[in-house]
């Protein structure tokens, strides 16, 4: 297949595509919740953190950044889980590139959590 050809697996267009994409996204969320304990932990952290950020008398800018950081962490965990699933699907054998891919996804989540902690610190300093 040349680079200008479309994949034979491409789906519908227009409203039907949006409906299908929403269904696939919900399937992905359900799969992450069922199979990924780290995803559940990050979601619970986000629920608690967002609730606390909305309850505390934080400046509006801090509240918005903290909520964004929690959502970002959920997104990063979904991507990290996707990387892990793809690597495991390819092979369960130990391989340096497989380890590197998984470690890079984990590092992305670590930086997301560090970012969140820094934003919480800046927000709390301005109480």
Phi, psi and omega per residue, in radians:
X1 nan 2.271 3.113
X2 -1.365 2.903 -3.074
X3 -1.204 -0.263 -3.115
X4 -1.618 -0.167 3.126
X5 -1.404 2.621 3.080
X6 -1.493 2.626 3.069
X7 -1.142 2.421 3.083
X8 -1.215 -0.134 -3.122
X9 -1.661 0.012 3.110
X10 -1.087 2.505 -3.074
X11 -1.628 -2.677 -3.108
X12 -1.249 3.103 3.078
X13 -2.182 2.962 3.065
X14 1.202 -2.513 -3.076
X15 -1.074 -0.678 3.137
X16 -1.061 -0.689 3.113
X17 -1.100 -0.746 3.135
X18 -1.106 -0.712 3.112
X19 -1.132 -0.797 3.108
X20 -1.080 -0.778 -3.117
X21 -1.083 -0.675 3.100
X22 -1.104 -0.742 3.100
X23 -1.082 -0.745 3.119
X24 -1.122 -0.686 3.125
X25 -1.126 -0.746 3.106
X26 -1.136 -0.669 3.061
X27 -1.062 -0.723 3.122
X28 -1.129 -0.720 3.112
X29 -1.109 -0.782 3.125
X30 -1.095 -0.743 3.130
X31 -1.106 -0.743 3.124
X32 -1.103 -0.760 -3.125
X33 -1.121 -0.725 -3.089
X34 -1.272 -0.650 -2.932
X35 -1.938 -0.174 -3.019
X36 -2.140 1.787 -3.132
X37 -1.128 -0.613 3.114
X38 -1.097 -0.648 3.102
X39 -1.121 -0.778 3.102
X40 -1.054 -0.722 3.138
X41 -1.112 -0.766 -3.139
X42 -1.153 -0.662 3.102
X43 -1.135 -0.751 3.120
X44 -1.155 -0.669 3.048
X45 -1.070 -0.735 3.132
X46 -1.117 -0.766 3.122
X47 -1.049 -0.832 -3.137
X48 -1.154 -0.782 -3.102
X49 -1.146 -0.728 3.134
X50 -1.183 -0.740 3.105
X51 -1.047 -0.771 3.131
X52 -1.133 -0.737 3.135
X53 -1.096 -0.624 3.122
X54 -1.323 -0.482 -3.121
X55 -1.421 -0.703 -3.121
X56 -1.200 2.628 3.116
X57 -1.410 1.021 -3.140
X58 -1.374 2.709 2.984
X59 -1.067 2.618 -3.093
X60 -0.996 -0.698 -3.135
X61 -1.099 -0.697 -3.125
X62 -1.194 -0.758 3.111
X63 -1.015 -0.812 -3.123
X64 -1.108 -0.765 -3.135
X65 -1.159 -0.663 3.131
X66 -1.173 -0.767 3.098
X67 -1.065 -0.786 3.112
X68 -1.034 -0.750 -3.117
X69 -1.098 -0.669 3.102
X70 -1.159 -0.768 3.094
X71 -1.104 -0.700 3.118
X72 -1.049 -0.724 -3.138
X73 -1.109 -0.660 3.082
X74 -1.123 -0.762 3.128
X75 -1.090 -0.788 -3.139
X76 -1.086 -0.683 3.128
X77 -1.173 -0.645 3.053
X78 -1.075 -0.774 3.119
X79 -1.150 -0.712 3.108
X80 -1.077 -0.766 3.124
X81 -1.137 -0.654 3.104
X82 -1.121 -0.738 3.092
X83 -1.058 -0.819 -3.130
X84 -1.074 -0.738 3.140
X85 -1.143 -0.726 3.137
X86 -1.141 -0.737 3.123
X87 -1.120 -0.789 -3.139
X88 -1.146 -0.588 3.090
X89 -1.140 -0.670 -3.122
X90 -1.140 -0.807 3.127
X91 -2.982 2.496 3.048
X92 -1.646 -0.023 3.082
X93 -1.182 2.623 3.063
X94 -1.293 2.245 3.133
X95 -2.548 2.480 -3.078
X96 -1.094 -0.630 3.124
X97 -1.243 -0.617 3.082
X98 -1.129 -0.767 3.101
X99 -1.085 -0.743 -3.134
X100 -1.076 -0.776 3.141
X101 -1.056 -0.794 3.135
X102 -1.167 -0.716 3.132
X103 -1.132 -0.659 3.115
X104 -1.145 -0.713 3.073
X105 -1.098 -0.725 3.111
X106 -1.134 -0.689 3.111
X107 -1.115 -0.665 3.095
X108 -1.064 -0.727 3.126
X109 -1.186 -0.686 3.097
X110 -1.014 -0.805 -3.138
X111 -1.166 -0.580 3.061
X112 -1.098 -0.737 3.133
X113 -1.234 -0.650 3.064
X114 -1.100 -0.754 3.088
X115 -1.007 -0.785 3.140
X116 -1.078 -0.783 3.139
X117 -1.088 -0.716 3.113
X118 -1.113 -0.742 3.134
X119 -1.153 -0.669 3.049
X120 -1.071 -0.776 3.141
X121 -1.056 -0.816 3.132
X122 -1.094 -0.688 3.140
X123 -1.161 -0.754 -3.119
X124 -1.210 -0.559 3.085
X125 -1.093 -0.545 -3.084
X126 -1.630 0.255 3.095
X127 -1.173 nan nan
